[in-house]
Amino acid sequence: MKLILLIAFLFASCTHSTDLKINYKSENIYDIEIDAKKIIYLCSTPGDPSGPRTFFTVYALSKSRIDSFYTRRALDLKECKSWLIETDQIMKGAAKARVVGVSGHDRDFIDEDLKRKTNNEHSRVRSLWLFSRIMTDKGCVGHFGGECEPGFTEKKMFITP
């Protein structure tokens, strides 16, 4: 009986799930999976909240860190809001979300947009990546084009022919 309990305890310890699963990480790609409820996305306004420059930004809020994924180019507010609507459609009722970023790095900083959005609950971001795509079982929203096609991998973006 003790042996069965010991085996059960060891199995539970080894299979303990974390709230953030890193599918792949290199200096060029960061691919994570997280509870969809731990995702915040918004139109960020770096530097000046009243300015017309905005970026579609996705935040993954895990217990140990906050990762930020943002569009490469500035968007007008109307375009960014259409990204929000499209993302709302795939996030509604989703259990898990997979977010992939490219050309990023660990960068610890205070994000004022996140701070405002969460009423000062969250503000410190640990990494910053260019947004590539977000996927759930409800669909996919991609940035560069083609990210949501079957078999796509960001690794192809960094392979020299």
C-alpha positions as a Markdown table, in Angstrom:
| # | Residue | x | y | z |
|---|---|---|---|---|
| 1 | Met | 0.0 | 0.0 | 0.0 |
| 2 | Lys | 2.8 | 2.4 | 0.9 |
| 3 | Leu | 4.5 | 1.7 | -2.4 |
| 4 | Ile | 1.3 | 2.5 | -4.3 |
| 5 | Leu | 1.0 | 5.8 | -2.4 |
| 6 | Leu | 4.7 | 6.6 | -3.1 |
| 7 | Ile | 4.2 | 5.9 | -6.8 |
| 8 | Ala | 1.1 | 8.0 | -6.9 |
| 9 | Phe | 2.9 | 10.9 | -5.1 |
| 10 | Leu | 5.9 | 10.7 | -7.5 |
| 11 | Phe | 3.6 | 10.6 | -10.5 |
| 12 | Ala | 1.6 | 13.7 | -9.3 |
| 13 | Ser | 4.9 | 15.6 | -8.6 |
| 14 | Cys | 6.3 | 14.8 | -12.0 |
| 15 | Thr | 3.2 | 15.7 | -13.9 |
| 16 | His | 2.5 | 18.9 | -12.0 |
| 17 | Ser | 1.3 | 21.4 | -14.5 |
| 18 | Thr | 2.3 | 25.0 | -14.6 |
| 19 | Asp | 0.2 | 27.9 | -15.7 |
| 20 | Leu | 2.6 | 28.7 | -18.5 |
| 21 | Lys | 3.8 | 26.1 | -21.0 |
| 22 | Ile | 6.8 | 27.1 | -23.1 |
| 23 | Asn | 6.4 | 25.2 | -26.4 |
| 24 | Tyr | 9.6 | 26.7 | -27.9 |
| 25 | Lys | 12.0 | 29.5 | -26.9 |
| 26 | Ser | 15.1 | 30.8 | -28.7 |
| 27 | Glu | 16.6 | 34.2 | -29.3 |
| 28 | Asn | 14.2 | 34.6 | -32.3 |
| 29 | Ile | 11.0 | 32.8 | -31.3 |
| 30 | Tyr | 8.9 | 32.6 | -28.1 |
| 31 | Asp | 6.0 | 30.1 | -28.3 |
| 32 | Ile | 3.8 | 29.7 | -25.2 |
| 33 | Glu | 0.5 | 28.2 | -24.1 |
| 34 | Ile | -1.5 | 29.6 | -21.3 |
| 35 | Asp | -5.0 | 29.6 | -19.8 |
| 36 | Ala | -7.1 | 31.9 | -22.1 |
| 37 | Lys | -8.3 | 33.8 | -19.0 |
| 38 | Lys | -4.7 | 34.9 | -18.4 |
| 39 | Ile | -4.6 | 36.8 | -21.7 |
| 40 | Ile | -5.2 | 40.5 | -22.0 |
| 41 | Tyr | -5.1 | 42.2 | -25.3 |
| 42 | Leu | -5.5 | 45.9 | -26.1 |
| 43 | Cys | -4.6 | 48.8 | -28.3 |
| 44 | Ser | -1.5 | 50.2 | -26.6 |
| 45 | Thr | -0.5 | 53.8 | -26.9 |
| 46 | Pro | 3.2 | 54.0 | -25.9 |
| 47 | Gly | 4.2 | 57.3 | -24.5 |
| 48 | Asp | 1.0 | 59.2 | -25.1 |
| 49 | Pro | -2.5 | 57.7 | -24.5 |
| 50 | Ser | -4.1 | 60.5 | -26.5 |
| 51 | Gly | -1.8 | 60.1 | -29.5 |
| 52 | Pro | -3.0 | 58.4 | -32.7 |
| 53 | Arg | -0.2 | 55.9 | -32.8 |
| 54 | Thr | -1.3 | 52.5 | -31.4 |
| 55 | Phe | -0.2 | 48.9 | -31.4 |
| 56 | Phe | -2.2 | 45.7 | -31.0 |
| 57 | Thr | -0.7 | 44.2 | -27.9 |
| 58 | Val | -1.2 | 40.8 | -26.2 |
| 59 | Tyr | -0.1 | 40.1 | -22.7 |
| 60 | Ala | 0.3 | 36.6 | -21.2 |
| 61 | Leu | -0.1 | 36.9 | -17.4 |
| 62 | Ser | 1.5 | 33.8 | -15.7 |
| 63 | Lys | 2.3 | 33.4 | -12.0 |
| 64 | Ser | 6.0 | 34.0 | -12.6 |
| 65 | Arg | 6.0 | 36.6 | -15.4 |
| 66 | Ile | 4.2 | 38.8 | -17.8 |
| 67 | Asp | 5.1 | 38.5 | -21.5 |
| 68 | Ser | 4.1 | 41.2 | -24.1 |
| 69 | Phe | 3.6 | 40.6 | -27.8 |
| 70 | Tyr | 3.0 | 43.7 | -30.0 |
| 71 | Thr | 2.5 | 44.5 | -33.6 |
| 72 | Arg | 5.6 | 45.5 | -35.6 |
| 73 | Arg | 4.1 | 48.7 | -37.0 |
| 74 | Ala | 1.9 | 51.4 | -35.6 |
| 75 | Leu | -1.8 | 51.0 | -36.5 |
| 76 | Asp | -4.5 | 53.6 | -36.7 |
| 77 | Leu | -7.1 | 53.1 | -33.9 |
| 78 | Lys | -9.8 | 51.8 | -36.2 |
| 79 | Glu | -7.5 | 49.1 | -37.6 |
| 80 | Cys | -6.4 | 48.1 | -34.1 |
| 81 | Lys | -10.0 | 47.9 | -32.9 |
| 82 | Ser | -10.7 | 45.5 | -35.8 |
| 83 | Trp | -7.9 | 43.3 | -34.4 |
| 84 | Leu | -9.6 | 43.4 | -31.0 |
| 85 | Ile | -12.9 | 42.3 | -32.5 |
| 86 | Glu | -11.2 | 39.4 | -34.4 |
| 87 | Thr | -9.4 | 38.3 | -31.3 |
| 88 | Asp | -12.6 | 38.5 | -29.2 |
| 89 | Gln | -14.1 | 36.0 | -31.5 |
| 90 | Ile | -11.4 | 33.4 | -31.0 |
| 91 | Met | -11.0 | 34.0 | -27.3 |
| 92 | Lys | -14.7 | 33.8 | -26.3 |
| 93 | Gly | -15.2 | 30.5 | -24.5 |
| 94 | Ala | -11.6 | 29.3 | -25.2 |
| 95 | Ala | -9.8 | 27.3 | -22.5 |
| 96 | Lys | -6.2 | 27.7 | -23.7 |
| 97 | Ala | -4.4 | 30.2 | -25.8 |
| 98 | Arg | -1.2 | 29.8 | -27.7 |
| 99 | Val | 0.8 | 33.0 | -28.4 |
| 100 | Val | 3.9 | 33.2 | -30.6 |
| 101 | Gly | 6.3 | 36.1 | -30.9 |
| 102 | Val | 9.4 | 36.7 | -32.9 |
| 103 | Ser | 12.5 | 38.8 | -32.6 |
| 104 | Gly | 12.2 | 39.6 | -29.0 |
| 105 | His | 14.1 | 39.5 | -25.8 |
| 106 | Asp | 13.8 | 39.6 | -22.0 |
| 107 | Arg | 13.2 | 43.2 | -21.0 |
| 108 | Asp | 12.0 | 44.1 | -17.6 |
| 109 | Phe | 10.0 | 47.3 | -17.6 |
| 110 | Ile | 6.8 | 48.9 | -16.3 |
| 111 | Asp | 4.1 | 49.0 | -19.0 |
| 112 | Glu | 1.7 | 51.9 | -18.4 |
| 113 | Asp | -1.0 | 50.6 | -20.7 |
| 114 | Leu | -1.1 | 47.3 | -18.8 |
| 115 | Lys | -1.1 | 49.2 | -15.5 |
| 116 | Arg | -4.1 | 51.3 | -16.6 |
| 117 | Lys | -6.0 | 48.3 | -18.1 |
| 118 | Thr | -5.6 | 46.3 | -14.9 |
| 119 | Asn | -6.2 | 49.1 | -12.5 |
| 120 | Asn | -2.6 | 48.9 | -11.2 |
| 121 | Glu | -2.9 | 45.1 | -10.6 |
| 122 | His | -0.2 | 44.3 | -13.2 |
| 123 | Ser | 2.5 | 46.5 | -14.7 |
| 124 | Arg | 5.9 | 44.8 | -14.8 |
| 125 | Val | 6.6 | 43.1 | -18.1 |
| 126 | Arg | 9.4 | 40.5 | -18.3 |
| 127 | Ser | 9.7 | 40.0 | -22.0 |
| 128 | Leu | 8.8 | 41.9 | -25.2 |
| 129 | Trp | 8.2 | 40.2 | -28.6 |
| 130 | Leu | 6.9 | 41.1 | -32.0 |
| 131 | Phe | 3.4 | 39.5 | -32.2 |
| 132 | Ser | 3.2 | 36.7 | -34.7 |
| 133 | Arg | -0.1 | 34.9 | -33.9 |
| 134 | Ile | -2.6 | 33.9 | -31.2 |
| 135 | Met | -4.5 | 30.7 | -31.5 |
| 136 | Thr | -7.2 | 28.9 | -29.6 |
| 137 | Asp | -9.5 | 26.0 | -30.4 |
| 138 | Lys | -11.9 | 28.7 | -31.8 |
| 139 | Gly | -9.4 | 30.0 | -34.4 |
| 140 | Cys | -6.3 | 32.0 | -35.1 |
| 141 | Val | -5.3 | 35.7 | -35.6 |
| 142 | Gly | -2.0 | 36.3 | -37.3 |
| 143 | His | 0.1 | 39.4 | -38.0 |
| 144 | Phe | 2.4 | 38.8 | -41.0 |
| 145 | Gly | 0.2 | 36.6 | -43.2 |
| 146 | Gly | 0.1 | 32.9 | -43.4 |
| 147 | Glu | 0.7 | 32.2 | -39.7 |
| 148 | Cys | -2.7 | 30.6 | -39.4 |
| 149 | Glu | -2.2 | 28.2 | -42.3 |
| 150 | Pro | -1.8 | 24.5 | -41.5 |
| 151 | Gly | 1.8 | 23.5 | -41.0 |
| 152 | Phe | 3.1 | 27.1 | -40.6 |
| 153 | Thr | 6.0 | 27.5 | -38.2 |
| 154 | Glu | 7.9 | 30.7 | -37.3 |
| 155 | Lys | 11.1 | 28.7 | -37.6 |
| 156 | Lys | 10.9 | 29.1 | -41.4 |
| 157 | Met | 11.3 | 32.8 | -41.0 |
| 158 | Phe | 14.8 | 32.4 | -39.6 |
| 159 | Ile | 16.2 | 29.6 | -41.8 |
| 160 | Thr | 18.7 | 30.8 | -44.3 |
| 161 | Pro | 18.3 | 29.0 | -47.7 |
